[in-house]
Protein backbone atom coordinates (compact mmCIF):
# COMPACT_ATOMS: atom_id res chain seq x y z
CA UNK A 1 0.00 0.00 0.00
CA UNK A 2 1.13 3.49 -0.81
CA UNK A 3 -0.92 5.69 1.51
CA UNK A 4 -0.88 9.39 0.68
CA UNK A 5 -2.06 12.20 2.95
CA UNK A 6 -3.16 15.45 1.34
CA UNK A 7 -4.85 18.58 2.58
CA UNK A 8 -7.82 19.33 0.36
CA UNK A 9 -10.95 21.47 0.51
CA UNK A 10 -14.08 19.46 1.18
CA UNK A 11 -17.44 20.20 -0.43
CA UNK A 12 -20.22 18.65 1.67
CA UNK A 13 -23.11 18.60 -0.79
CA UNK A 14 -26.18 16.68 0.22
CA UNK A 15 -27.41 14.39 -2.54
CA UNK A 16 -24.44 14.97 -4.87
CA UNK A 17 -22.48 11.78 -5.38
CA UNK A 18 -19.10 11.63 -7.07
CA UNK A 19 -17.70 8.18 -7.71
CA UNK A 20 -14.23 7.23 -8.96
CA UNK A 21 -14.24 7.54 -12.79
CA UNK A 22 -17.44 9.60 -12.65
CA UNK A 23 -17.93 13.16 -13.88
CA UNK A 24 -19.86 15.66 -11.79
CA UNK A 25 -20.85 19.06 -13.19
CA UNK A 26 -21.40 21.73 -10.54
CA UNK A 27 -22.66 25.30 -10.55
CA UNK A 28 -20.77 27.11 -7.77
CA UNK A 29 -22.49 30.28 -6.60
CA UNK A 30 -22.15 30.53 -2.81
CA UNK A 31 -19.27 32.87 -1.81
CA UNK A 32 -17.61 30.28 0.45
CA UNK A 33 -17.57 27.69 -2.33
CA UNK A 34 -16.40 30.22 -4.91
CA UNK A 35 -13.49 30.77 -2.52
CA UNK A 36 -13.02 26.99 -2.31
CA UNK A 37 -12.83 26.66 -6.11
CA UNK A 38 -10.31 29.51 -6.31
CA UNK A 39 -8.24 27.77 -3.63
CA UNK A 40 -8.38 24.45 -5.50
CA UNK A 41 -7.45 26.07 -8.81
CA UNK A 42 -4.44 27.77 -7.23
CA UNK A 43 -3.25 24.55 -5.57
CA UNK A 44 -3.75 21.09 -7.07
CA UNK A 45 -7.29 21.37 -8.55
CA UNK A 46 -8.54 18.76 -6.05
CA UNK A 47 -11.83 18.97 -4.15
CA UNK A 48 -13.22 16.27 -1.88
CA UNK A 49 -16.91 15.56 -2.38
CA UNK A 50 -18.63 14.13 0.66
CA UNK A 51 -22.11 13.61 2.07
CA UNK A 52 -23.23 15.35 5.25
CA UNK A 53 -24.78 12.91 7.72
CA UNK A 54 -27.96 15.00 7.79
CA UNK A 55 -29.10 17.67 5.32
CA UNK A 56 -28.40 20.55 7.71
CA UNK A 57 -25.57 18.92 9.65
CA UNK A 58 -21.93 19.97 9.81
CA UNK A 59 -21.17 16.35 10.68
CA UNK A 60 -19.83 14.46 7.67
CA UNK A 61 -19.47 10.85 6.68
CA UNK A 62 -15.86 9.69 6.94
CA UNK A 63 -15.46 8.53 3.32
CA UNK A 64 -15.69 10.71 0.22
CA UNK A 65 -14.31 10.91 -3.31
CA UNK A 66 -11.51 13.16 -4.49
CA UNK A 67 -12.44 15.04 -7.64
CA UNK A 68 -10.10 16.91 -9.94
CA UNK A 69 -11.37 20.04 -11.65
CA UNK A 70 -11.11 19.14 -15.34
CA UNK A 71 -13.02 22.11 -16.75
CA UNK A 72 -14.15 25.40 -15.31
CA UNK A 73 -15.77 28.55 -16.54
CA UNK A 74 -16.16 31.78 -14.63
CA UNK A 75 -19.51 33.32 -15.52
CA UNK A 76 -20.40 37.00 -15.93
CA UNK A 77 -21.85 37.08 -12.42
CA UNK A 78 -18.56 35.75 -10.93
CA UNK A 79 -19.80 32.24 -10.24
CA UNK A 80 -18.15 29.05 -11.52
CA UNK A 81 -19.36 26.16 -13.59
CA UNK A 82 -16.95 23.30 -13.01
CA UNK A 83 -16.64 19.64 -13.83
CA UNK A 84 -15.05 17.21 -11.39
CA UNK A 85 -13.56 13.89 -12.49
CA UNK A 86 -13.68 11.31 -9.69
CA UNK A 87 -10.20 9.98 -8.90
CA UNK A 88 -10.31 7.82 -5.79
CA UNK A 89 -12.07 7.38 -2.49
CA UNK A 90 -10.55 9.04 0.57
CA UNK A 91 -10.92 8.84 4.31
CA UNK A 92 -11.01 11.95 6.50
CA UNK A 93 -8.22 12.14 9.05
CA UNK A 94 -8.75 15.56 10.62
CA UNK A 95 -10.07 19.04 9.93
CA UNK A 96 -7.57 21.87 9.45
CA UNK A 97 -8.33 25.13 11.23
CA UNK A 98 -7.87 28.14 8.94
CA UNK A 99 -9.35 31.56 8.20
CA UNK A 100 -11.33 30.66 5.05
CA UNK A 101 -15.09 30.04 5.01
CA UNK A 102 -14.84 26.60 3.39
CA UNK A 103 -13.54 23.50 5.16
CA UNK A 104 -10.08 21.95 4.71
CA UNK A 105 -9.22 18.42 5.78
CA UNK A 106 -6.27 16.11 5.84
CA UNK A 107 -7.41 13.02 3.96
CA UNK A 108 -5.78 9.68 3.25
CA UNK A 109 -6.04 7.48 0.20
CA UNK A 110 -4.07 4.72 -1.46
CA UNK A 111 -2.35 6.19 -4.50
CA UNK A 112 -2.12 2.81 -6.23
CA UNK A 113 -5.79 1.94 -5.90
CA UNK A 114 -8.12 3.25 -8.54
CA UNK A 115 -11.42 2.27 -6.97
CA UNK A 116 -14.06 0.58 -9.10
CA UNK A 117 -11.44 -0.79 -11.53
CA UNK A 118 -12.47 -4.34 -10.77
CA UNK A 119 -15.64 -4.12 -12.87
CA UNK A 120 -16.28 -7.50 -14.48
CA UNK A 121 -18.15 -7.25 -17.79
CA UNK A 122 -18.68 -11.03 -17.79
CA UNK A 123 -20.76 -10.81 -14.61
CA UNK A 124 -22.80 -7.84 -15.82
CA UNK A 125 -26.09 -8.29 -17.68
CA UNK A 126 -26.49 -4.94 -19.44
CA UNK A 127 -29.88 -5.87 -20.93
CA UNK A 128 -31.30 -6.72 -17.49
CA UNK A 129 -29.72 -3.63 -15.91
CA UNK A 130 -31.24 -1.31 -18.53
CA UNK A 131 -34.60 -3.04 -18.14
CA UNK A 132 -34.54 -2.40 -14.36
CA UNK A 133 -33.42 1.22 -14.80
CA UNK A 134 -36.22 1.79 -17.33
CA UNK A 135 -38.75 0.37 -14.84
CA UNK A 136 -37.33 2.58 -12.06
CA UNK A 137 -37.42 5.70 -14.26
CA UNK A 138 -41.02 5.04 -15.38
CA UNK A 139 -42.15 4.58 -11.76
CA UNK A 140 -40.51 7.90 -10.82
CA UNK A 141 -41.85 9.75 -13.88
CA UNK A 142 -38.38 10.33 -15.35
CA UNK A 143 -37.88 10.66 -19.07
CA UNK A 144 -34.67 9.28 -20.53
CA UNK A 145 -33.46 8.04 -23.87
CA UNK A 146 -33.05 4.46 -22.66
CA UNK A 147 -31.88 3.27 -26.11
CA UNK A 148 -28.83 5.53 -25.80
CA UNK A 149 -27.77 3.55 -22.70
CA UNK A 150 -26.71 0.72 -25.03
CA UNK A 151 -24.02 3.03 -26.45
CA UNK A 152 -22.41 3.63 -23.05
CA UNK A 153 -19.55 1.50 -21.71
CA UNK A 154 -20.85 -0.90 -19.01
CA UNK A 155 -18.76 0.48 -16.15
CA UNK A 156 -19.50 4.10 -17.11
CA UNK A 157 -23.23 3.28 -17.30
CA UNK A 158 -23.30 1.80 -13.78
CA UNK A 159 -21.35 4.76 -12.35
CA UNK A 160 -23.56 7.31 -14.15
CA UNK A 161 -26.81 5.68 -12.99
CA UNK A 162 -25.54 5.42 -9.39
CA UNK A 163 -24.62 9.11 -9.44
CA UNK A 164 -27.86 10.47 -10.98
CA UNK A 165 -30.51 8.37 -9.24
CA UNK A 166 -32.41 10.15 -6.47
CA UNK A 167 -31.20 8.07 -3.56
CA UNK A 168 -31.01 9.23 0.06
CA UNK A 169 -27.69 10.43 1.49
CA UNK A 170 -27.29 7.11 3.33
CA UNK A 171 -27.92 5.14 0.13
CA UNK A 172 -25.47 7.31 -1.83
CA UNK A 173 -22.92 6.82 0.92
CA UNK A 174 -23.39 3.05 0.75
CA UNK A 175 -22.73 3.16 -3.01
CA UNK A 176 -19.54 5.15 -2.44
CA UNK A 177 -18.28 2.88 0.30
CA UNK A 178 -18.92 -0.40 -1.54
CA UNK A 179 -15.79 -2.21 -2.61
CA UNK A 180 -16.37 -2.16 -6.36
ZATORGU-324672 format. One record per residue (C-alpha): residue in three letters; x, z, y. Coordinates in Angstrom, 1 decimal, padded with zeros to 4 digits, m for minus. Layout:
<sites>
site type->ALA	c1->X	c3->Z	c2->Y
...
</sites>
This chain:
<sites>
site type->UNK	c1->000.0	c3->000.0	c2->000.0
site type->UNK	c1->001.1	c3->m000.8	c2->003.5
site type->UNK	c1->m000.9	c3->001.5	c2->005.7
site type->UNK	c1->m000.9	c3->000.7	c2->009.4
site type->UNK	c1->m002.1	c3->002.9	c2->012.2
site type->UNK	c1->m003.2	c3->001.3	c2->015.4
site type->UNK	c1->m004.8	c3->002.6	c2->018.6
site type->UNK	c1->m007.8	c3->000.4	c2->019.3
site type->UNK	c1->m010.9	c3->000.5	c2->021.5
site type->UNK	c1->m014.1	c3->001.2	c2->019.5
site type->UNK	c1->m017.4	c3->m000.4	c2->020.2
site type->UNK	c1->m020.2	c3->001.7	c2->018.6
site type->UNK	c1->m023.1	c3->m000.8	c2->018.6
site type->UNK	c1->m026.2	c3->000.2	c2->016.7
site type->UNK	c1->m027.4	c3->m002.5	c2->014.4
site type->UNK	c1->m024.4	c3->m004.9	c2->015.0
site type->UNK	c1->m022.5	c3->m005.4	c2->011.8
site type->UNK	c1->m019.1	c3->m007.1	c2->011.6
site type->UNK	c1->m017.7	c3->m007.7	c2->008.2
site type->UNK	c1->m014.2	c3->m009.0	c2->007.2
site type->UNK	c1->m014.2	c3->m012.8	c2->007.5
site type->UNK	c1->m017.4	c3->m012.7	c2->009.6
site type->UNK	c1->m017.9	c3->m013.9	c2->013.2
site type->UNK	c1->m019.9	c3->m011.8	c2->015.7
site type->UNK	c1->m020.9	c3->m013.2	c2->019.1
site type->UNK	c1->m021.4	c3->m010.5	c2->021.7
site type->UNK	c1->m022.7	c3->m010.5	c2->025.3
site type->UNK	c1->m020.8	c3->m007.8	c2->027.1
site type->UNK	c1->m022.5	c3->m006.6	c2->030.3
site type->UNK	c1->m022.1	c3->m002.8	c2->030.5
site type->UNK	c1->m019.3	c3->m001.8	c2->032.9
site type->UNK	c1->m017.6	c3->000.4	c2->030.3
site type->UNK	c1->m017.6	c3->m002.3	c2->027.7
site type->UNK	c1->m016.4	c3->m004.9	c2->030.2
site type->UNK	c1->m013.5	c3->m002.5	c2->030.8
site type->UNK	c1->m013.0	c3->m002.3	c2->027.0
site type->UNK	c1->m012.8	c3->m006.1	c2->026.7
site type->UNK	c1->m010.3	c3->m006.3	c2->029.5
site type->UNK	c1->m008.2	c3->m003.6	c2->027.8
site type->UNK	c1->m008.4	c3->m005.5	c2->024.4
site type->UNK	c1->m007.4	c3->m008.8	c2->026.1
site type->UNK	c1->m004.4	c3->m007.2	c2->027.8
site type->UNK	c1->m003.2	c3->m005.6	c2->024.6
site type->UNK	c1->m003.8	c3->m007.1	c2->021.1
site type->UNK	c1->m007.3	c3->m008.6	c2->021.4
site type->UNK	c1->m008.5	c3->m006.1	c2->018.8
site type->UNK	c1->m011.8	c3->m004.1	c2->019.0
site type->UNK	c1->m013.2	c3->m001.9	c2->016.3
site type->UNK	c1->m016.9	c3->m002.4	c2->015.6
site type->UNK	c1->m018.6	c3->000.7	c2->014.1
site type->UNK	c1->m022.1	c3->002.1	c2->013.6
site type->UNK	c1->m023.2	c3->005.3	c2->015.4
site type->UNK	c1->m024.8	c3->007.7	c2->012.9
site type->UNK	c1->m028.0	c3->007.8	c2->015.0
site type->UNK	c1->m029.1	c3->005.3	c2->017.7
site type->UNK	c1->m028.4	c3->007.7	c2->020.6
site type->UNK	c1->m025.6	c3->009.7	c2->018.9
site type->UNK	c1->m021.9	c3->009.8	c2->020.0
site type->UNK	c1->m021.2	c3->010.7	c2->016.4
site type->UNK	c1->m019.8	c3->007.7	c2->014.5
site type->UNK	c1->m019.5	c3->006.7	c2->010.9
site type->UNK	c1->m015.9	c3->006.9	c2->009.7
site type->UNK	c1->m015.5	c3->003.3	c2->008.5
site type->UNK	c1->m015.7	c3->000.2	c2->010.7
site type->UNK	c1->m014.3	c3->m003.3	c2->010.9
site type->UNK	c1->m011.5	c3->m004.5	c2->013.2
site type->UNK	c1->m012.4	c3->m007.6	c2->015.0
site type->UNK	c1->m010.1	c3->m009.9	c2->016.9
site type->UNK	c1->m011.4	c3->m011.7	c2->020.0
site type->UNK	c1->m011.1	c3->m015.3	c2->019.1
site type->UNK	c1->m013.0	c3->m016.7	c2->022.1
site type->UNK	c1->m014.1	c3->m015.3	c2->025.4
site type->UNK	c1->m015.8	c3->m016.5	c2->028.5
site type->UNK	c1->m016.2	c3->m014.6	c2->031.8
site type->UNK	c1->m019.5	c3->m015.5	c2->033.3
site type->UNK	c1->m020.4	c3->m015.9	c2->037.0
site type->UNK	c1->m021.9	c3->m012.4	c2->037.1
site type->UNK	c1->m018.6	c3->m010.9	c2->035.7
site type->UNK	c1->m019.8	c3->m010.2	c2->032.2
site type->UNK	c1->m018.2	c3->m011.5	c2->029.0
site type->UNK	c1->m019.4	c3->m013.6	c2->026.2
site type->UNK	c1->m016.9	c3->m013.0	c2->023.3
site type->UNK	c1->m016.6	c3->m013.8	c2->019.6
site type->UNK	c1->m015.0	c3->m011.4	c2->017.2
site type->UNK	c1->m013.6	c3->m012.5	c2->013.9
site type->UNK	c1->m013.7	c3->m009.7	c2->011.3
site type->UNK	c1->m010.2	c3->m008.9	c2->010.0
site type->UNK	c1->m010.3	c3->m005.8	c2->007.8
site type->UNK	c1->m012.1	c3->m002.5	c2->007.4
site type->UNK	c1->m010.5	c3->000.6	c2->009.0
site type->UNK	c1->m010.9	c3->004.3	c2->008.8
site type->UNK	c1->m011.0	c3->006.5	c2->011.9
site type->UNK	c1->m008.2	c3->009.0	c2->012.1
site type->UNK	c1->m008.8	c3->010.6	c2->015.6
site type->UNK	c1->m010.1	c3->009.9	c2->019.0
site type->UNK	c1->m007.6	c3->009.5	c2->021.9
site type->UNK	c1->m008.3	c3->011.2	c2->025.1
site type->UNK	c1->m007.9	c3->008.9	c2->028.1
site type->UNK	c1->m009.4	c3->008.2	c2->031.6
site type->UNK	c1->m011.3	c3->005.1	c2->030.7
site type->UNK	c1->m015.1	c3->005.0	c2->030.0
site type->UNK	c1->m014.8	c3->003.4	c2->026.6
site type->UNK	c1->m013.5	c3->005.2	c2->023.5
site type->UNK	c1->m010.1	c3->004.7	c2->022.0
site type->UNK	c1->m009.2	c3->005.8	c2->018.4
site type->UNK	c1->m006.3	c3->005.8	c2->016.1
site type->UNK	c1->m007.4	c3->004.0	c2->013.0
site type->UNK	c1->m005.8	c3->003.3	c2->009.7
site type->UNK	c1->m006.0	c3->000.2	c2->007.5
site type->UNK	c1->m004.1	c3->m001.5	c2->004.7
site type->UNK	c1->m002.4	c3->m004.5	c2->006.2
site type->UNK	c1->m002.1	c3->m006.2	c2->002.8
site type->UNK	c1->m005.8	c3->m005.9	c2->001.9
site type->UNK	c1->m008.1	c3->m008.5	c2->003.2
site type->UNK	c1->m011.4	c3->m007.0	c2->002.3
site type->UNK	c1->m014.1	c3->m009.1	c2->000.6
site type->UNK	c1->m011.4	c3->m011.5	c2->m000.8
site type->UNK	c1->m012.5	c3->m010.8	c2->m004.3
site type->UNK	c1->m015.6	c3->m012.9	c2->m004.1
site type->UNK	c1->m016.3	c3->m014.5	c2->m007.5
site type->UNK	c1->m018.2	c3->m017.8	c2->m007.2
site type->UNK	c1->m018.7	c3->m017.8	c2->m011.0
site type->UNK	c1->m020.8	c3->m014.6	c2->m010.8
site type->UNK	c1->m022.8	c3->m015.8	c2->m007.8
site type->UNK	c1->m026.1	c3->m017.7	c2->m008.3
site type->UNK	c1->m026.5	c3->m019.4	c2->m004.9
site type->UNK	c1->m029.9	c3->m020.9	c2->m005.9
site type->UNK	c1->m031.3	c3->m017.5	c2->m006.7
site type->UNK	c1->m029.7	c3->m015.9	c2->m003.6
site type->UNK	c1->m031.2	c3->m018.5	c2->m001.3
site type->UNK	c1->m034.6	c3->m018.1	c2->m003.0
site type->UNK	c1->m034.5	c3->m014.4	c2->m002.4
site type->UNK	c1->m033.4	c3->m014.8	c2->001.2
site type->UNK	c1->m036.2	c3->m017.3	c2->001.8
site type->UNK	c1->m038.7	c3->m014.8	c2->000.4
site type->UNK	c1->m037.3	c3->m012.1	c2->002.6
site type->UNK	c1->m037.4	c3->m014.3	c2->005.7
site type->UNK	c1->m041.0	c3->m015.4	c2->005.0
site type->UNK	c1->m042.2	c3->m011.8	c2->004.6
site type->UNK	c1->m040.5	c3->m010.8	c2->007.9
site type->UNK	c1->m041.9	c3->m013.9	c2->009.8
site type->UNK	c1->m038.4	c3->m015.3	c2->010.3
site type->UNK	c1->m037.9	c3->m019.1	c2->010.7
site type->UNK	c1->m034.7	c3->m020.5	c2->009.3
site type->UNK	c1->m033.5	c3->m023.9	c2->008.0
site type->UNK	c1->m033.1	c3->m022.7	c2->004.5
site type->UNK	c1->m031.9	c3->m026.1	c2->003.3
site type->UNK	c1->m028.8	c3->m025.8	c2->005.5
site type->UNK	c1->m027.8	c3->m022.7	c2->003.6
site type->UNK	c1->m026.7	c3->m025.0	c2->000.7
site type->UNK	c1->m024.0	c3->m026.4	c2->003.0
site type->UNK	c1->m022.4	c3->m023.0	c2->003.6
site type->UNK	c1->m019.6	c3->m021.7	c2->001.5
site type->UNK	c1->m020.9	c3->m019.0	c2->m000.9
site type->UNK	c1->m018.8	c3->m016.2	c2->000.5
site type->UNK	c1->m019.5	c3->m017.1	c2->004.1
site type->UNK	c1->m023.2	c3->m017.3	c2->003.3
site type->UNK	c1->m023.3	c3->m013.8	c2->001.8
site type->UNK	c1->m021.4	c3->m012.4	c2->004.8
site type->UNK	c1->m023.6	c3->m014.2	c2->007.3
site type->UNK	c1->m026.8	c3->m013.0	c2->005.7
site type->UNK	c1->m025.5	c3->m009.4	c2->005.4
site type->UNK	c1->m024.6	c3->m009.4	c2->009.1
site type->UNK	c1->m027.9	c3->m011.0	c2->010.5
site type->UNK	c1->m030.5	c3->m009.2	c2->008.4
site type->UNK	c1->m032.4	c3->m006.5	c2->010.2
site type->UNK	c1->m031.2	c3->m003.6	c2->008.1
site type->UNK	c1->m031.0	c3->000.1	c2->009.2
site type->UNK	c1->m027.7	c3->001.5	c2->010.4
site type->UNK	c1->m027.3	c3->003.3	c2->007.1
site type->UNK	c1->m027.9	c3->000.1	c2->005.1
site type->UNK	c1->m025.5	c3->m001.8	c2->007.3
site type->UNK	c1->m022.9	c3->000.9	c2->006.8
site type->UNK	c1->m023.4	c3->000.7	c2->003.0
site type->UNK	c1->m022.7	c3->m003.0	c2->003.2
site type->UNK	c1->m019.5	c3->m002.4	c2->005.2
site type->UNK	c1->m018.3	c3->000.3	c2->002.9
site type->UNK	c1->m018.9	c3->m001.5	c2->m000.4
site type->UNK	c1->m015.8	c3->m002.6	c2->m002.2
site type->UNK	c1->m016.4	c3->m006.4	c2->m002.2
</sites>
